[in-house]
Amino acid sequence: MNKLTSLIQWFDPKRYVVYLGFILIFAFFAITLADDGFLTTRNLSNIVLQTAPATIMAVGFVFVLSAGEIDLSFGSITAVSALSAAVIMQEHSMLAGIAAGLGAGLAIGWFNGVMVAYLRLPSFLVTLATLGLFAGIARSMTNLRSIPVVNDTFTGIFGSGSLFGIPSLILWTLGAVIVGHVIYRESRFGAHVLATGDNANAAQVAGIKVPRIRLAVLMASGFCAGLAGLLYAGRIQAAKYTLGESDLMIVIAAVIVGGTALNGGKGSVVGALVGSLMMGMLNNGLILMGLPVSDQMIVRGLIILIAVAISLRDNTR
């Protein structure tokens, strides 16, 4: 009887909601859109490719949310990073452009982190402010013009290329998820992130440098957003200020649906991957069904609302 009770306690259905949801949504579209090309290899691979930048942003967002913080600025970081890389590559080497793009993401993440960790400002307000600030900077960098990316090596590495037949965007996604999962689950840093999100005061008493953790997770989010910007620029062979604008809801939904608690202290990088693919599949299916953008936004909003309700209910017990 005790073993049965322990097994029931270990098998928490909430841990598998995202996987069940993924299967149900896939089955629904597979049946209703069987004649519209949903199950074709090209369409399914496009879903994975299109969600690659959002998935990588979601990996960074898992760390932020697990530490009890929030980052609303990653969409703007994505645009600034992509534009920085594109502008630099017009006059300098590809490596300089990559360094500029990733450096911009890290720098903005560091700025957010300093405001939150050492000036003790709420991360919600700080990143809401920098969301608008860097969205404006992205617009002013090139006077609303798109910057073409003509470096074939760059677009191959970050966009249209492949290795052993596997598209580079999929390789970047797998790499980010594997590295993020290992750090999150197997490293001391990951344990400190979870401890900080669970109870920051207790973590501080236990010797964890809580301000450093907060700074680090926001820098990680900035780096992931910077990498996502490079992937966008490589895939569409251009950089523009609108990159990342529509990703805020998608990434938040993917991470929360994937099992990361809004209050911190619990999360899943693999769950965020599945959540991101589920949101991409949902967008794809709704488009194939002919639903307008407004209806797609309504559906995404409902999914976020349901996920938040489940997350908060789980944490108040």
Rosetta blueprint (number, residue, H / E / L):
1 M L
2 N H
3 K H
4 L H
5 T H
6 S H
7 L H
8 I H
9 Q H
10 W H
11 F L
12 D L
13 P H
14 K H
15 R H
16 Y H
17 V H
18 V H
19 Y H
20 L H
21 G H
22 F H
23 I H
24 L H
25 I H
26 F H
27 A H
28 F H
29 F H
30 A H
31 I H
32 T H
33 L L
34 A H
35 D H
36 D H
37 G L
38 F L
39 L L
40 T L
41 T H
42 R H
43 N H
44 L H
45 S H
46 N H
47 I H
48 V H
49 L H
50 Q H
51 T H
52 A H
53 P H
54 A H
55 T H
56 I H
57 M H
58 A H
59 V H
60 G H
61 F H
62 V H
63 F H
64 V H
65 L H
66 S H
67 A L
68 G L
69 E L
70 I L
71 D L
72 L L
73 S L
74 F H
75 G H
76 S H
77 I H
78 T H
79 A H
80 V H
81 S H
82 A H
83 L H
84 S H
85 A H
86 A H
87 V H
88 I H
89 M H
90 Q H
91 E H
92 H L
93 S L
94 M H
95 L H
96 A H
97 G H
98 I H
99 A H
100 A H
101 G H
102 L H
103 G H
104 A H
105 G H
106 L H
107 A H
108 I H
109 G H
110 W H
111 F H
112 N H
113 G H
114 V H
115 M H
116 V H
117 A H
118 Y L
119 L L
120 R L
121 L L
122 P L
123 S H
124 F H
125 L H
126 V H
127 T H
128 L H
129 A H
130 T H
131 L H
132 G H
133 L H
134 F H
135 A H
136 G H
137 I H
138 A H
139 R H
140 S H
141 M H
142 T L
143 N L
144 L L
145 R L
146 S L
147 I E
148 P E
149 V L
150 V L
151 N L
152 D H
153 T H
154 F H
155 T H
156 G H
157 I H
158 F H
159 G H
160 S H
161 G L
162 S E
163 L E
164 F L
165 G L
166 I E
167 P E
168 S H
169 L H
170 I H
171 L H
172 W H
173 T H
174 L H
175 G H
176 A H
177 V H
178 I H
179 V H
180 G H
181 H H
182 V H
183 I H
184 Y H
185 R H
186 E H
187 S L
188 R H
189 F H
190 G H
191 A H
192 H H
193 V H
194 L H
195 A H
196 T H
197 G H
198 D H
199 N L
200 A H
201 N H
202 A H
203 A H
204 Q H
205 V H
206 A L
207 G L
208 I L
209 K L
210 V H
211 P H
212 R H
213 I H
214 R H
215 L H
216 A H
217 V H
218 L H
219 M H
220 A H
221 S H
222 G H
223 F H
224 C H
225 A H
226 G H
227 L H
228 A H
229 G H
230 L H
231 L H
232 Y H
233 A H
234 G H
235 R H
236 I H
237 Q L
238 A E
239 A E
240 K L
241 Y L
242 T L
243 L L
244 G L
245 E L
246 S L
247 D H
248 L H
249 M H
250 I H
251 V H
252 I H
253 A H
254 A H
255 V H
256 I H
257 V H
258 G L
259 G L
260 T L
261 A L
262 L L
263 N L
264 G L
265 G L
266 K L
267 G L
268 S L
269 V H
270 V H
271 G H
272 A H
273 L H
274 V H
275 G H
276 S H
277 L H
278 M H
279 M H
280 G H
281 M H
282 L H
283 N H
284 N H
285 G H
286 L H
287 I H
288 L H
289 M L
290 G L
291 L L
292 P L
293 V H
294 S H
295 D H
296 Q H
297 M H
298 I H
299 V H
300 R H
301 G H
302 L H
303 I H
304 I H
305 L H
306 I H
307 A H
308 V H
309 A H
310 I H
311 S H
312 L H
313 R H
314 D H
315 N H
316 T L
317 R L
